[in-house]
Amino acid sequence: MQISLVGLNHRSAPVTVREMAAIRTQKLRDSLESLRSYVSYGVILSTCNRTEVYTTSADSQGTTVGINFLQKYLDIPHHTLHLYTYMLEGKAAVEHLFRVTCGLDSMIIGEYEVLGQVRQTLEVAEEAEMVSLPLRHLFQSAIRAGRKVREETEISKNALSVSSVAIELAAGDIGDLANCQMLVIGAGEAGRLAARAAKERGMSRIGVVSRTLERAAGLATELGGLPISMSNLAEELTTCDLVVACADAPHHLLDVSTLKTAMRHRPQVPLVIIDIAVPRNVTPAVAQINNVFLYNIDDLTSISEQNRKQREGEIEKAGEIIAFEVKEFFAWWQDLEVRPVVAALMKKAEEIRRSHLNRTLKKLPPLSEDEQYNLEMMTRAIIAKILKEPLHSLKANGRHNLGYAEMVRELFQLDVEKRK
Ligand SMILES: NC(=O)c1ccc[n+]([C@@H]2O[C@H](COP(=O)([O-])OP(=O)(O)OC[C@H]3O[C@@H](n4cnc5c(N)ncnc54)[C@H](OP(=O)(O)O)[C@@H]3O)[C@@H](O)[C@H]2O)c1
């Protein structure tokens, strides 16, 4: 059995491509149903930084299956997908997921949010019954390693998030945020983190906009902000200084016409918009409007690069923990793959020995108990001697080469119960 990964992330693809590949939370279950028609077991991880498909299959077709699924499901042209995706198998795929959960593959190194996103991803795949035993163990081990890295290193000390970096970018642009008015569009995790970071910087007024007013009210109450209904958004734009857009919407929530109308009321007053949603919430052409300063998630790179440099020493320590945990994972998997083959090989040898011994005993004149015992011991010793080296080799090599057990199974025509 092989683990495969096909995906694209913030390093391999710009936001313009990532937003085409983003699978929104509400669509995750539907996407897994579609993946099922390509492969029995798979997990789809889609965050603002990446869209990745992990699969397990008996053959080595996992990456082909993954890319075919993405192409069809996302309706992205073949050549575009090939240009921006990576395909990893076996150890490389496993290591990659560990790096993801440990926050080393994130735009904001050491961020915490990815751990929750991976956990949620696994839950949805479990509900869809798409998780094989190796996939489950892989994801659980990676989540555990993610926690361990954060406990044993300082990779997440004073951790930033995409949302808090957005506020940092705004502060760099606007200056003191204390006298500013801000609108957060989206009241999920990203919105909560943005509003909290803005509050910590003393933002004087935080308006929270969500599709449902109750949700906006929930977050606003939590952070001392004001809930605002979507229908009042245009009016709010005439007075605010900063918009952080982070709703999980499939379409643009702010377009050129809305912004042009708002800016007519404040032609000389700049408006900074930071759109960290993937897919983006704001029509890119809005950037052409006078005094509108639009940024997207990829514009956070310079701050995220500084953050990465500050954590370089910790990245190395995290890498050592990952190397150890990956080794543990493969030791577990080797056992899982090899143990049934070892048992089947010993069972087959024992069945042959016993049936031949019984046949021989029937042909011989009656033997004493001692003679029978000696024959029994001799045949057992022959089997043990013959199998000693193959079994040793199977146990030793299966650890490094998961195809080895399969080869032994075929060679000896063993009836091994297939695992999910
Ligand atoms: N989570 C993070 O740490 C993080 C970091 C960076 C970027 N982002 C990006 O930020 C966005 C939100 O992420 P999240 O984790 O906060 O997700 P989330 O919790 O699912 O976001 C929920 C928010 O999106 C709104 N929403 C959902 N569907 C909508 C639609 N069709 N039209 C308008 N609003 C809609 C919801 O409105 P109601 O519930 O009121 O209907 C709610 O305000 C995503 O694009 C994500 O990629 C997230």
The ligand as an SDF file (V2000), in Angstrom:
LIG
                    3D

 48 52  0  0  0  0  0  0  0  0999 V2000
   -9.0100   30.3090    9.5500 N   0  0  0  0  0  0  0  0  0  0  0  0
   -7.9050   30.9740    9.3500 C   0  0  0  0  0  0  0  0  0  0  0  0
   -7.0390   31.0190   10.1870 O   0  0  0  0  0  0  0  0  0  0  0  0
   -7.7010   31.7210    8.0510 C   0  0  0  0  0  0  0  0  0  0  0  0
   -6.4980   32.3770    7.8440 C   0  0  0  0  0  0  0  0  0  0  0  0
   -6.3230   33.0970    6.6670 C   0  0  0  0  0  0  0  0  0  0  0  0
   -7.3160   33.1500    5.7330 C   0  0  0  0  0  0  0  0  0  0  0  0
   -8.4690   32.4910    5.9420 N   0  0  0  0  0  0  0  0  0  0  0  0
   -9.5050   32.5900    4.9240 C   0  0  0  0  0  0  0  0  0  0  0  0
  -10.5830   33.3390    5.4870 O   0  0  0  0  0  0  0  0  0  0  0  0
  -11.8320   32.8410    5.0120 C   0  0  0  0  0  0  0  0  0  0  0  0
  -12.6880   32.4220    6.2020 C   0  0  0  0  0  0  0  0  0  0  0  0
  -12.0210   31.4210    6.9170 O   0  0  0  0  0  0  0  0  0  0  0  0
  -12.5590   30.9170    8.3430 P   0  0  0  0  0  0  0  0  0  0  0  0
  -11.6570   29.8710    8.8040 O   0  0  0  0  0  0  0  0  0  0  0  0
  -12.8390   32.0680    9.2190 O   0  0  0  0  0  0  0  0  0  0  0  0
  -13.8870   30.2060    7.8190 O   0  0  0  0  0  0  0  0  0  0  0  0
  -15.3120   30.1050    8.4440 P   0  0  0  0  0  0  0  0  0  0  0  0
  -15.2450   30.0850    9.9210 O   0  0  0  0  0  0  0  0  0  0  0  0
  -16.0170   29.0190    7.7680 O   0  0  0  0  0  0  0  0  0  0  0  0
  -15.9600   31.5160    7.9390 O   0  0  0  0  0  0  0  0  0  0  0  0
  -17.2530   31.7320    8.1480 C   0  0  0  0  0  0  0  0  0  0  0  0
  -17.6310   33.1340    7.7000 C   0  0  0  0  0  0  0  0  0  0  0  0
  -17.8400   33.1410    6.2890 O   0  0  0  0  0  0  0  0  0  0  0  0
  -19.1920   33.5840    6.0440 C   0  0  0  0  0  0  0  0  0  0  0  0
  -19.7260   32.9430    4.8410 N   0  0  0  0  0  0  0  0  0  0  0  0
  -19.7870   31.6330    4.5630 C   0  0  0  0  0  0  0  0  0  0  0  0
  -20.3620   31.4500    3.3450 N   0  0  0  0  0  0  0  0  0  0  0  0
  -20.6800   32.6770    2.8810 C   0  0  0  0  0  0  0  0  0  0  0  0
  -21.2930   33.1450    1.6930 C   0  0  0  0  0  0  0  0  0  0  0  0
  -21.6840   32.3000    0.7460 N   0  0  0  0  0  0  0  0  0  0  0  0
  -21.4600   34.4770    1.5520 N   0  0  0  0  0  0  0  0  0  0  0  0
  -21.0600   35.3430    2.5100 C   0  0  0  0  0  0  0  0  0  0  0  0
  -20.4660   34.9560    3.6460 N   0  0  0  0  0  0  0  0  0  0  0  0
  -20.2740   33.6390    3.8290 C   0  0  0  0  0  0  0  0  0  0  0  0
  -19.9490   33.1570    7.2770 C   0  0  0  0  0  0  0  0  0  0  0  0
  -21.1590   33.8480    7.3700 O   0  0  0  0  0  0  0  0  0  0  0  0
  -22.3980   33.3130    8.2450 P   0  0  0  0  0  0  0  0  0  0  0  0
  -21.9320   32.2050    9.1260 O   0  0  0  0  0  0  0  0  0  0  0  0
  -22.8510   34.4970    9.0050 O   0  0  0  0  0  0  0  0  0  0  0  0
  -23.4110   32.8480    7.2630 O   0  0  0  0  0  0  0  0  0  0  0  0
  -18.9340   33.5230    8.3600 C   0  0  0  0  0  0  0  0  0  0  0  0
  -18.9380   34.9130    8.6070 O   0  0  0  0  0  0  0  0  0  0  0  0
  -11.4830   31.6740    4.0750 C   0  0  0  0  0  0  0  0  0  0  0  0
  -11.4540   32.1630    2.7600 O   0  0  0  0  0  0  0  0  0  0  0  0
  -10.0930   31.2700    4.5060 C   0  0  0  0  0  0  0  0  0  0  0  0
   -9.3700   30.6820    3.4580 O   0  0  0  0  0  0  0  0  0  0  0  0
   -8.6950   31.7880    7.0740 C   0  0  0  0  0  0  0  0  0  0  0  0
  1  2  1  0
  2  3  2  0
  2  4  1  0
  4  5  1  0
  4 48  2  0
  5  6  2  0
  6  7  1  0
  7  8  2  0
  8  9  1  0
  8 48  1  0
  9 10  1  0
  9 46  1  0
 10 11  1  0
 11 12  1  0
 11 44  1  0
 12 13  1  0
 13 14  1  0
 14 15  2  0
 14 16  1  0
 14 17  1  0
 17 18  1  0
 18 19  2  0
 18 20  1  0
 18 21  1  0
 21 22  1  0
 22 23  1  0
 23 24  1  0
 23 42  1  0
 24 25  1  0
 25 26  1  0
 25 36  1  0
 26 27  1  0
 26 35  1  0
 27 28  2  0
 28 29  1  0
 29 30  1  0
 29 35  2  0
 30 31  1  0
 30 32  2  0
 32 33  1  0
 33 34  2  0
 34 35  1  0
 36 37  1  0
 36 42  1  0
 37 38  1  0
 38 39  2  0
 38 40  1  0
 38 41  1  0
 42 43  1  0
 44 45  1  0
 44 46  1  0
 46 47  1  0
M  CHG  2   8   1  16  -1
M  END
$$$$
